[in-house]
């Protein structure tokens, strides 16, 4: 007789009860199913106790029992999926090995699906007729969790986490492709996707008795599952609506609102007057200085690719950077990053994965350089006995706001430096320190996803950080690039005849450019237009006695010079390299960083 029903028992360190659970399961199945029509699979999830040996022995002694082993911990959800894909039955069942749910309900669970009446069946502790003696410390969070799932994810069920479920094989396998969680939230995500795909789901009351030695960590796992609810809500509700048109419209609206708000406090005519009186020679000098930074960008990109095993011409790579930055300027959401990967792939055969990895290296060095330069300026002022707190004391917004802004800026800078060094330290070590910190707070798969992303990011920069000479070379070019960016802004300051003490002049320039560029990280408008100007102006107004119209004019002109030089360089590069920016943008939309060819 062929196997019709496959029962999977998820087992992680269950040496004290796995044998009893298997025997109870076999006895219950035998009471209503023909012999040979069912199998019991112990899904042993990388245990470090005697569970594997016990499961292997039981499987050898009993024909109806199988042992599916994992060398490493997969997580409860992924261990179940691993076993289900290796099962033989058309009706797939699982329940927790602690047998918290009364086994008298097993027949109803299985027959609800086996009969073809339902595609999914699940026990419930929260509908009328159920008996569940749950302490308040577990019932209150459970009710809150299930309420959130109903409200945010549109589920009609009352209990998503009861470990007592059955599925039609075809229905479950079709749902699993969309399920991302690997641990405790897996149950909920399966049920939500099943409902969204139109499968028939039965929820029925069960008798349930809690087990004291539960492996659920009420703090870490509930917080983790809360983050999973938000992830699913974003995937179901928000993400489908974020099209390119919506992104462009949203970014444009944000810029319009920012300009409208600015006009309330700053007279636009005064800004225009300030721009008209700017000294054109200083502006031209700033443009020349900014242009000098582009060959440095090409050299840095060359050095990064060299560590990945690719030797390319500096001028070609400078052109690729020009084209990619022009793509970022034309279209939001940093499409230029994919454009650069496309250009080096099409023109030099560098795999997409390497192209995106080199960009990751650039990002970490840019972040580190911006924050280090700003912090060094702050510390330099302190060492030179300059009263840094007085930088904001004469500003129009008052000394207290200036001091607060300075503290916040310093705090963000230090935090960014520490985070960057933690990633670099992880890259140079066999241990992922960031993963350790994340999993200390939450052990769910969303936290694991974040930690895995950090691991991939660390792996991308490892080729550079593992070589001291390469690290110093790339760091030096990054410092030179951003220093020239700041010097460009200082030329613009000079064009507006801004009268400040030299140290204040330099320090405010560093802060304004740094904060402005950090604001551009948000992919809300092409190349951060509007965001850069707003952040730049705020820093200047808070830290100096410079009037709002002058600060806004300086910010607009500074960014305009940099954007004009970028566009001109991008146009020239597309002509020299025979690259169509329109085609590059179109072809790069579907590029995935993981692609290798």
C-alpha positions as CSV (number, residue, x, y, z in Angstrom):
1,X,0.0,0.0,0.0
2,X,1.3,3.4,-0.9
3,X,1.8,6.1,1.8
4,X,-1.1,8.5,1.9
5,X,-0.3,10.4,5.1
6,X,3.1,11.8,6.2
7,X,3.5,13.1,9.8
8,X,6.5,15.2,10.5
9,X,7.8,15.7,14.0
10,X,10.2,18.7,14.3
11,X,12.9,17.7,16.7
12,X,15.6,19.9,18.2
13,X,17.3,18.4,21.3
14,X,14.3,16.2,22.2
15,X,16.2,13.2,23.6
16,X,14.0,13.0,26.7
17,X,10.7,12.5,24.8
18,X,11.2,11.8,21.1
19,X,10.8,8.0,21.5
20,X,7.6,8.4,23.5
21,X,6.2,10.9,21.0
22,X,6.9,8.7,18.1
23,X,5.3,5.7,19.7
24,X,2.2,7.8,20.7
25,X,2.0,9.0,17.1
26,X,2.2,5.5,15.7
27,X,-0.5,4.2,18.0
28,X,-2.9,7.1,17.2
29,X,-2.4,6.7,13.5
30,X,-3.0,3.0,13.7
31,X,-6.3,3.6,15.4
32,X,-7.9,5.0,12.2
33,X,-5.6,4.5,9.2
34,X,-4.7,1.2,7.4
35,X,-1.3,-0.2,8.1
36,X,1.2,1.0,5.5
37,X,-0.7,4.1,4.5
38,X,1.2,6.4,6.8
39,X,4.8,7.3,7.7
40,X,6.3,9.3,10.7
41,X,9.3,11.4,9.9
42,X,11.6,12.7,12.6
43,X,12.8,16.1,11.2
44,X,16.0,16.3,13.4
45,X,17.3,19.8,13.2
46,X,21.0,19.7,13.8
47,X,20.7,18.6,17.4
48,X,23.6,18.5,19.8
49,X,22.2,15.9,22.2
50,X,21.3,12.2,21.7
51,X,18.2,12.9,19.5
52,X,19.9,11.8,16.2
53,X,21.0,8.5,17.6
54,X,17.6,7.8,19.1
55,X,15.8,8.7,15.9
56,X,18.1,6.6,13.8
57,X,17.6,3.6,16.0
58,X,13.8,4.0,15.9
59,X,13.8,4.3,12.1
60,X,15.9,1.1,11.9
61,X,13.5,-0.8,14.1
62,X,10.2,0.5,12.7
63,X,9.3,0.4,9.0
64,X,6.8,3.3,9.3
65,X,9.4,5.7,10.8
66,X,12.0,7.7,8.9
67,X,14.8,9.9,10.2
68,X,15.6,13.1,8.2
69,X,18.9,14.6,9.5
70,X,20.4,18.0,9.2
71,X,24.0,18.6,10.0
72,X,23.4,22.2,11.0
73,X,20.5,24.1,12.6
74,X,18.0,25.0,9.9
75,X,15.3,26.6,12.1
76,X,12.0,25.0,12.9
77,X,10.2,26.2,9.8
78,X,13.0,25.2,7.4
79,X,13.5,21.8,9.1
80,X,9.8,21.1,8.5
81,X,10.0,22.2,4.9
82,X,13.1,20.1,4.4
83,X,11.3,17.0,5.7
84,X,8.0,17.7,3.8
85,X,9.8,17.9,0.5
86,X,11.2,14.4,1.2
87,X,8.0,12.9,2.3
88,X,5.8,10.5,0.3
89,X,2.2,11.3,1.4
90,X,-0.4,13.4,-0.2
91,X,-1.6,14.6,3.2
92,X,1.2,16.3,5.1
93,X,0.9,16.7,8.9
94,X,3.0,18.1,11.7
95,X,2.6,18.8,15.4
96,X,5.0,19.7,18.2
97,X,6.9,16.8,19.8
98,X,5.8,17.9,23.3
99,X,2.3,16.7,22.4
100,X,0.8,19.9,23.9
101,X,-2.3,19.4,21.7
102,X,-4.4,16.4,22.7
103,X,-3.9,13.5,20.2
104,X,-7.6,12.8,20.2
105,X,-7.8,15.6,17.6
106,X,-5.4,13.9,15.2
107,X,-8.1,12.1,13.3
108,X,-10.1,15.2,12.6
109,X,-7.0,17.1,11.6
110,X,-5.9,14.5,9.0
111,X,-9.4,13.6,7.7
112,X,-10.2,17.3,7.1
113,X,-7.6,17.4,4.4
114,X,-7.4,13.7,3.4
115,X,-11.1,13.8,2.5
116,X,-10.6,16.6,0.1
117,X,-12.9,18.9,1.9
118,X,-10.1,21.3,2.9
119,X,-6.6,22.1,1.7
120,X,-5.3,23.2,5.1
121,X,-6.4,22.3,8.6
122,X,-5.1,23.9,11.8
123,X,-5.9,23.5,15.5
124,X,-6.9,26.6,17.4
125,X,-6.6,27.5,21.1
126,X,-8.6,30.7,20.7
127,X,-12.0,29.8,19.2
128,X,-15.1,28.7,21.1
129,X,-14.9,25.1,22.2
130,X,-11.1,25.0,22.7
131,X,-9.6,24.2,26.1
132,X,-6.2,25.9,26.6
133,X,-4.9,26.6,30.1
134,X,-2.4,29.3,29.2
135,X,-0.7,31.5,31.9
136,X,-1.2,35.2,31.4
137,X,2.4,35.8,30.4
138,X,1.9,33.6,27.3
139,X,-1.8,34.2,26.5
140,X,-1.6,38.0,26.4
141,X,1.3,38.1,23.9
142,X,-0.3,35.3,21.9
143,X,-3.6,37.1,21.6
144,X,-1.8,40.4,20.7
145,X,0.2,38.6,18.0
146,X,-2.8,37.0,16.4
147,X,-4.7,40.2,16.4
148,X,-1.9,42.0,14.6
149,X,-1.8,39.2,12.0
150,X,-5.5,39.6,11.4
151,X,-5.4,43.4,11.2
152,X,-2.2,43.8,9.1
153,X,-2.1,40.7,7.0
154,X,-5.8,40.1,6.4
155,X,-6.0,36.6,8.0
156,X,-9.4,35.3,9.1
157,X,-7.9,32.8,11.6
158,X,-7.8,33.2,15.4
159,X,-4.7,31.1,16.1
160,X,-1.8,31.0,13.7
161,X,0.9,29.5,15.9
162,X,-0.7,26.3,17.2
163,X,1.7,23.5,16.3
164,X,-1.0,21.2,15.0
165,X,-1.5,21.5,11.2
166,X,-2.2,19.4,8.1
167,X,-1.9,20.3,4.4
168,X,-2.7,19.0,1.0
169,X,0.7,18.3,-0.6
170,X,0.0,20.3,-3.7
171,X,-1.3,23.3,-1.8
172,X,1.6,23.3,0.7
173,X,4.3,23.0,-2.0
174,X,2.8,25.8,-4.0
175,X,2.8,28.1,-0.9
176,X,6.3,27.3,0.3
177,X,8.0,29.1,-2.6
178,X,6.6,32.4,-1.2
179,X,7.4,31.7,2.5
180,X,10.6,33.4,3.7
181,X,10.7,32.7,7.4
182,X,12.7,29.8,8.6
183,X,11.8,29.6,12.3
184,X,8.7,30.2,14.5
185,X,6.9,32.6,12.2
186,X,6.9,29.9,9.5
187,X,3.5,28.6,10.7
188,X,1.8,32.0,10.4
189,X,3.3,32.8,7.0
190,X,2.2,29.5,5.5
191,X,-1.4,30.1,6.7
192,X,-1.5,33.7,5.5
193,X,-0.1,32.8,2.0
194,X,-2.6,29.8,1.8
195,X,-5.5,32.2,2.5
196,X,-4.2,34.7,0.0
197,X,-3.9,32.1,-2.7
198,X,-7.5,31.0,-2.2
199,X,-7.0,27.6,-0.5
200,X,-9.7,26.3,1.8
201,X,-8.6,26.5,5.4
202,X,-10.3,24.9,8.4
203,X,-9.7,26.1,11.9
204,X,-11.1,23.9,14.7
205,X,-11.0,23.9,18.5
206,X,-8.5,21.7,20.3
207,X,-7.6,20.8,23.9
208,X,-4.2,22.2,24.6
209,X,-2.0,21.9,27.6
210,X,1.2,24.1,27.9
211,X,4.6,22.5,28.4
212,X,6.9,24.3,30.8
213,X,10.2,23.6,28.9
214,X,9.1,25.4,25.8
215,X,11.9,26.5,23.4
216,X,10.1,29.8,22.6
217,X,11.9,32.8,24.0
218,X,9.0,35.2,24.8
219,X,11.1,38.3,24.4
220,X,13.4,37.5,21.5
221,X,11.0,35.3,19.5
222,X,7.9,37.5,19.9
223,X,9.8,40.6,19.0
224,X,11.3,38.8,16.1
225,X,7.8,37.6,14.9
226,X,6.6,41.2,15.3
227,X,9.2,42.3,12.8
228,X,8.1,39.5,10.5
229,X,4.5,40.7,10.6
230,X,5.8,44.1,9.5
231,X,7.9,42.5,6.7
232,X,4.9,40.6,5.4
233,X,2.7,43.7,5.6
234,X,5.3,45.6,3.6
235,X,5.5,42.8,1.0
236,X,1.7,42.4,0.7
237,X,0.6,46.0,1.0
238,X,3.3,48.6,0.3
239,X,5.9,47.0,-2.0
240,X,3.5,46.3,-4.9
241,X,2.6,50.0,-4.9
242,X,6.1,51.2,-5.1
243,X,6.6,51.4,-8.8
244,X,9.2,53.6,-10.6
245,X,6.5,56.1,-11.3
246,X,5.4,56.3,-7.7
247,X,9.0,56.6,-6.6
248,X,9.6,59.5,-9.0
249,X,6.3,61.2,-8.1
250,X,6.9,60.8,-4.3
251,X,10.4,62.2,-4.6
252,X,9.2,65.1,-6.7
253,X,6.4,65.8,-4.2
254,X,8.9,65.7,-1.4
255,X,11.1,68.2,-3.1
256,X,8.1,70.5,-3.9
257,X,7.0,70.3,-0.3
258,X,10.5,71.1,0.9
259,X,10.7,74.1,-1.4
260,X,7.3,75.3,-0.4
261,X,8.2,75.0,3.3
262,X,11.5,76.8,2.7
263,X,9.6,79.6,1.0
264,X,7.7,80.2,4.2
265,X,10.8,81.0,6.1
266,X,13.1,82.2,3.3
267,X,12.1,84.7,0.7
268,X,12.8,83.0,-2.8
269,X,13.5,86.4,-4.3
270,X,16.3,86.9,-1.7
271,X,17.8,83.5,-2.6
272,X,17.7,84.5,-6.3
273,X,19.4,87.8,-5.5
274,X,22.1,86.0,-3.6
275,X,22.8,83.6,-6.4
276,X,23.0,86.5,-8.9
277,X,25.6,88.3,-6.8
278,X,27.9,85.3,-6.5
279,X,31.4,85.7,-7.7
280,X,31.7,83.7,-11.0
281,X,35.5,83.2,-10.7
282,X,35.2,81.4,-7.4
283,X,32.4,79.3,-8.8
284,X,34.6,78.4,-11.8
285,X,37.4,77.5,-9.4
286,X,35.0,75.2,-7.5
287,X,34.0,73.5,-10.7
288,X,37.7,72.8,-11.6
289,X,38.4,71.4,-8.1
290,X,35.4,69.1,-8.3
291,X,36.4,67.9,-11.8
292,X,39.8,66.9,-10.3
293,X,38.0,64.4,-8.0
294,X,36.7,62.3,-10.9
295,X,40.0,60.7,-12.0
296,X,40.5,59.8,-8.3
297,X,37.1,58.0,-8.4
298,X,38.3,56.1,-11.4
299,X,41.6,55.2,-9.7
300,X,39.8,54.0,-6.6
301,X,37.5,51.9,-8.6
302,X,40.5,50.4,-10.4
303,X,42.2,49.6,-7.1
304,X,39.1,47.8,-5.8
305,X,38.6,45.8,-9.0
306,X,42.3,44.9,-9.0
307,X,41.8,43.2,-5.6
308,X,39.0,41.2,-7.1
309,X,41.2,40.0,-9.9
310,X,40.4,42.5,-12.7
311,X,42.9,44.9,-14.2
312,X,41.2,47.8,-16.1
313,X,42.1,51.2,-17.5
314,X,41.6,54.1,-15.1
315,X,40.0,56.3,-17.8
316,X,37.5,53.7,-18.8
317,X,36.5,53.2,-15.2
318,X,36.3,57.0,-14.7
319,X,33.9,57.1,-17.6
320,X,31.9,54.2,-16.0
321,X,31.6,56.1,-12.8
322,X,30.5,59.2,-14.7
323,X,27.8,57.3,-16.5
324,X,26.5,55.6,-13.3
325,X,26.4,58.8,-11.4
326,X,24.5,60.4,-14.3
327,X,22.1,57.6,-14.0
328,X,21.6,58.3,-10.3
329,X,21.0,62.0,-11.2
330,X,18.4,61.2,-13.9
331,X,16.5,58.5,-12.0
332,X,16.0,57.9,-8.3
333,X,16.4,54.7,-6.3
334,X,20.1,54.6,-7.2
335,X,19.5,53.0,-10.5
336,X,23.0,54.2,-11.5
337,X,24.6,51.5,-9.3
338,X,23.1,48.8,-11.6
339,X,24.0,50.9,-14.6
340,X,27.7,50.8,-13.7
341,X,27.5,47.0,-13.2
342,X,25.9,46.8,-16.6
343,X,28.6,48.9,-18.3
344,X,31.6,47.0,-16.9
345,X,29.8,43.7,-17.7
346,X,29.0,44.7,-21.3
347,X,32.3,46.4,-22.1
348,X,34.8,44.4,-20.0
349,X,33.0,41.2,-19.1
350,X,33.2,41.8,-15.4
351,X,30.5,39.6,-13.8
352,X,27.5,41.4,-12.2
353,X,28.3,40.0,-8.8
354,X,31.8,41.5,-8.9
355,X,30.4,44.8,-10.2
356,X,27.9,45.1,-7.3
357,X,30.6,43.9,-4.8
358,X,32.9,46.7,-5.9
359,X,30.1,49.2,-5.3
360,X,29.6,47.8,-1.8
361,X,33.3,48.5,-1.1
362,X,33.0,52.1,-2.3
363,X,29.9,52.6,-0.1
364,X,31.7,51.5,3.0
365,X,34.7,53.6,2.3
366,X,32.5,56.6,1.5
367,X,30.6,56.2,4.7
368,X,33.7,55.8,6.8
369,X,35.5,58.8,5.1
370,X,32.6,61.2,5.5
371,X,32.1,60.4,9.2
372,X,35.8,60.3,10.0
373,X,36.5,63.7,8.3
374,X,33.6,65.3,10.2
375,X,34.7,63.8,13.5
376,X,38.3,64.8,12.9
377,X,37.3,68.4,12.3
378,X,35.3,68.4,15.5
379,X,38.1,66.9,17.6
380,X,40.6,69.3,15.9
381,X,38.6,72.2,17.1
382,X,38.6,70.9,20.6
383,X,42.3,70.2,20.6
384,X,43.1,73.7,19.3
385,X,41.2,75.2,22.2
386,X,38.5,76.6,20.0
387,X,35.1,76.8,21.8
388,X,33.2,74.5,19.5
389,X,30.0,75.1,21.4
390,X,30.1,78.7,20.3
391,X,29.8,77.7,16.6
392,X,26.1,77.8,17.0
393,X,25.9,80.5,19.7
394,X,25.4,83.4,17.3
395,X,23.2,81.5,14.8
396,X,19.7,82.7,14.2
397,X,18.2,79.6,15.8
398,X,20.0,80.1,19.1
399,X,22.9,78.6,20.9
400,X,21.0,75.8,22.5
401,X,19.8,74.4,19.1
402,X,23.3,74.8,17.7
403,X,24.8,72.8,20.6
404,X,22.1,70.1,20.3
405,X,22.7,69.8,16.5
406,X,26.4,69.5,17.1
407,X,26.0,66.8,19.7
408,X,23.7,64.8,17.3
409,X,26.0,65.2,14.4
410,X,28.9,64.0,16.5
411,X,26.9,61.1,17.8
412,X,25.8,60.0,14.4
413,X,29.4,60.2,13.2
414,X,30.8,58.1,16.0
415,X,28.0,55.5,15.6
416,X,28.6,55.3,11.9
417,X,32.4,54.9,12.4
418,X,31.8,52.1,15.0
419,X,29.3,50.3,12.7
420,X,31.7,50.6,9.8
421,X,34.6,49.3,11.8
422,X,32.5,46.4,13.1
423,X,31.7,45.4,9.5
424,X,35.4,45.7,8.6
425,X,36.4,43.7,11.7
426,X,33.9,41.0,10.7
427,X,35.4,41.0,7.2
428,X,38.9,40.4,8.6
429,X,37.8,37.8,11.0
430,X,36.2,34.3,10.8
431,X,33.5,35.5,13.3
432,X,30.7,37.9,12.3
433,X,30.5,40.3,15.2
434,X,27.5,42.1,13.7
435,X,25.6,38.7,13.6
436,X,26.4,38.1,17.2
437,X,25.0,41.5,18.2
438,X,21.9,41.1,16.1
439,X,21.1,37.5,17.3
440,X,21.6,38.6,20.9
441,X,18.5,40.7,20.4
442,X,16.4,38.4,18.2
443,X,16.8,34.9,16.9
444,X,14.1,35.0,14.3
445,X,14.9,34.6,10.6
446,X,14.4,38.3,9.8
447,X,17.3,39.0,12.1
448,X,19.1,36.2,10.4
449,X,18.4,37.8,7.1
450,X,19.9,41.1,8.3
451,X,22.9,39.3,9.7
452,X,23.3,37.4,6.4
453,X,23.2,40.6,4.4
454,X,25.9,42.0,6.7
455,X,27.9,38.8,6.0
456,X,27.6,39.2,2.3
457,X,28.5,42.9,2.6
458,X,31.5,42.0,4.7
459,X,32.5,39.4,2.2
460,X,32.4,42.0,-0.5
461,X,34.9,44.2,1.3
462,X,37.0,41.4,2.6
463,X,39.2,41.4,-0.6
464,X,40.2,45.0,0.2
465,X,40.4,44.9,4.0
466,X,42.5,41.7,3.9
467,X,45.3,43.5,2.2
468,X,46.7,46.4,4.3
469,X,48.3,48.0,1.3
470,X,45.0,48.0,-0.7
471,X,43.1,49.2,2.3
472,X,45.4,52.2,2.8
473,X,45.4,53.0,-1.0
474,X,41.6,52.9,-1.3
475,X,41.2,54.8,2.0
476,X,43.7,57.5,0.8
477,X,41.9,58.0,-2.5
478,X,38.5,58.2,-0.6
479,X,39.8,60.9,1.7
480,X,41.2,62.8,-1.3
481,X,37.8,62.5,-3.2
482,X,35.8,63.8,-0.3
483,X,38.3,66.5,0.6
484,X,38.0,67.9,-2.9
485,X,34.2,67.7,-2.6
486,X,34.4,69.9,0.5
487,X,36.9,72.3,-1.1
488,X,34.4,72.8,-3.9
489,X,31.9,73.9,-1.3
490,X,34.4,76.2,0.3
491,X,34.9,77.9,-3.1
492,X,31.2,78.4,-3.3
493,X,31.2,79.9,0.2
494,X,33.9,82.3,-0.9
495,X,31.8,83.2,-4.0
496,X,29.1,84.5,-1.7
497,X,31.6,86.4,0.4
498,X,30.7,84.6,3.6
499,X,32.8,86.1,6.3
500,X,33.7,83.5,8.9
501,X,36.7,82.6,11.0
502,X,39.0,80.1,9.1
503,X,38.4,77.2,11.5
504,X,34.6,77.8,11.5
505,X,34.7,78.2,7.7
506,X,36.4,74.8,7.2
507,X,34.5,72.9,9.9
508,X,31.1,74.1,8.7
509,X,32.0,73.2,5.2
510,X,32.9,69.6,6.2
511,X,29.7,69.3,8.3
512,X,27.4,70.7,5.6
513,X,28.8,68.6,2.8
514,X,28.9,65.4,5.0
515,X,25.3,65.8,6.2
516,X,24.1,66.8,2.7
517,X,25.6,63.6,1.2
518,X,24.3,61.4,3.9
519,X,20.8,62.8,3.2
520,X,21.2,61.8,-0.5
521,X,21.4,58.1,0.7
522,X,17.5,58.2,0.8
523,X,16.4,57.3,-2.8
524,X,13.6,59.8,-2.9
525,X,14.7,62.1,-5.6
526,X,17.2,62.0,-8.5
527,X,20.7,62.3,-6.9
528,X,19.1,63.6,-3.7
529,X,18.1,66.9,-5.3
530,X,16.3,68.9,-2.6
531,X,17.6,66.6,0.2
532,X,21.2,67.7,-0.2
533,X,20.2,71.4,-0.3
534,X,18.0,71.2,2.7
535,X,20.5,69.4,4.9
536,X,23.3,71.6,3.7
537,X,21.3,74.8,4.5
538,X,20.3,73.7,7.9
539,X,23.9,73.0,9.0
540,X,25.1,76.4,7.8
541,X,22.2,78.3,9.4
542,X,22.5,76.4,12.7
543,X,26.3,76.7,13.1
544,X,26.9,80.2,11.7
545,X,25.4,83.7,11.6
546,X,24.8,83.3,7.9
547,X,21.3,84.3,6.8
548,X,18.9,81.7,5.5
549,X,18.7,83.0,1.9
550,X,22.5,83.0,1.6
551,X,22.8,79.5,3.0
552,X,20.1,78.2,0.7
553,X,21.7,80.0,-2.3
554,X,25.2,78.5,-1.4
555,X,23.6,75.0,-1.1
556,X,21.8,75.2,-4.4
557,X,24.8,76.5,-6.3
558,X,27.2,74.0,-4.7
559,X,24.9,71.1,-5.7
560,X,24.2,72.6,-9.1
561,X,27.9,72.8,-9.9
562,X,28.5,69.2,-8.9
563,X,25.4,67.9,-10.8
564,X,26.3,69.9,-14.0
565,X,29.8,68.6,-14.0
566,X,28.4,65.1,-13.5
567,X,26.0,65.3,-16.4
568,X,28.6,66.8,-18.7
569,X,31.1,64.1,-17.7
570,X,28.4,61.5,-18.2
571,X,27.5,62.7,-21.7
572,X,31.1,62.8,-22.8
573,X,31.6,59.3,-21.3
574,X,28.6,57.8,-23.1
575,X,30.0,59.2,-26.4
576,X,33.5,58.1,-25.9
577,X,32.6,54.6,-24.6
578,X,29.7,54.3,-27.1
579,X,27.2,53.5,-24.3
580,X,23.5,54.5,-24.5
581,X,22.4,55.7,-21.1
582,X,18.8,55.0,-22.0
583,X,19.6,51.4,-23.0
584,X,21.9,50.9,-19.9
585,X,19.1,52.1,-17.6
586,X,16.5,49.8,-19.3
587,X,18.7,46.7,-19.4
588,X,20.0,47.2,-15.8
589,X,16.5,47.2,-14.1
590,X,16.3,43.5,-13.8
591,X,19.9,42.9,-12.8
592,X,20.3,41.0,-9.6
593,X,23.5,41.4,-7.5
594,X,23.7,37.6,-7.1
595,X,24.1,37.1,-10.9
596,X,27.5,35.7,-11.8
597,X,27.5,35.8,-15.6
